[in-house]
Amino acid sequence: MRVKVAECASLFWDDGRLVWDGFLDQRQHALTPDSEILLRWFSTWRDLDSVSDLGEGHLRVAERLVEAGVLIAENSPEHRREERILSRWGSWGAAARHLHFSTRTLTGTRYAAHEQDVEAMREQVRRDPPPAYATARPDRPLTRLPTGGGADAPWPRADLVSTLLGRRSVRRFAPEALGLGELAALLQVAGGILEVRDGLGTGPAVFKTSPAAGAWHPIELHVHARRVDGLEPGVYHYAPTRGGLEPAPAPAAEVDPLDALGGQPWLAEAPVLILFTGVIERSAWRYATARAYRDMLIGLGHVSQTTLLTATAMGLGSVFATAVCDEDLERLAGVDPVEEVLLGVTAVGRPAPGA
């Protein structure tokens, strides 16, 4: 029987131990020094018995690695599954495979009943108080935003179906500025807080126009304002609990906007850019599993779609993009990429004639 190391796996150090992480079946094994030697030996297909050349006892270790799925046998079901996955997912690299398969919910997963979940959350609140449900920096000056741009506003597309059918990605914007009231209405509908409840003692449940896993909204909105009447050009953080915009700190190093936006002039020249970030602590506090990262990305989709539809209802043009430089935009927004990560960008403005 010929065997080799399973390729749908990764290795990492944990408190001095080398751990093999087989993400397809979500199994982890701490490797012994003998196991590490065998991984190199079986980096290509070899007969299982060939390991005897390395010394006495290695064959039994190799057999245990086969049982654990660290080594797979040629033409086995595990081998065929791995070949299919590599053929479909290979071009995206190991990181994409790992992210997806390590966060899948497998058969046999059991979820807590509602009563158990509520009690567990109450205990967590007692043991580890929840983080802030919205970012606010009271030490920074605030540009207050006007209110009144909600459901009663006379927008060109006031009904949902008309808005859905009329939404298009716009990549050419007219030179005129947006009004501060227009920007305020867009931010308030897309990122404003409608209600906060904590009737169960499980931490605050936050209600917005877009859904979020566990009613914990990790998505924050930052504004790169180029042409907004009544607002100095610059980068701001939208603070819904303060009702306005907080200026971002100046980046430590110069950031070229066009480079930061992937060389896409329709983004760099738009009157307004909305930068979406995700606060890791909020999602991690509510959900301890890696699947919460998926939830954050899904939440981005909800919020970005709400932003696009709101802009459409207001008669504005918009386009969403992720082909941008995360590092540069995180510096521009003044966020720590360990704590708060850049997820995507929406450009907003008046459509140019014929756009």
Secondary structure, 3 states (H helix, E strand, C coil): CEEEECCCCEEEEECCEEEEEECCCCEEEEECHHHHHHHHHCCCCEEHHHHHHHCCCHHHHHHHHHHHCCEEECCCHHHHHHHHHHHHHHHHHHHHHHHHHHCCCCCCCCCCCHHHHHHHHHHHHHHCCCCCCCCCCCCCCCEECCCCCCCCCCCCCCCHHHHHHHCCECCCECCCCEEHHHHHHHHHHHHCCCEEECCCCCCCEEECCCCCHHHCCCEEEEEEECCEECECCEEEEEECCCCEEEECCCCCCCCCHHHHCCCCHHHHCCCEEEEEEEEHHHHHHHCCCCHHHHHHHHHHHHHHHHHHHHHHHCCCEEEEECCCCHHHHHHHHCCCCCCEEEEEEEEEECECCCC
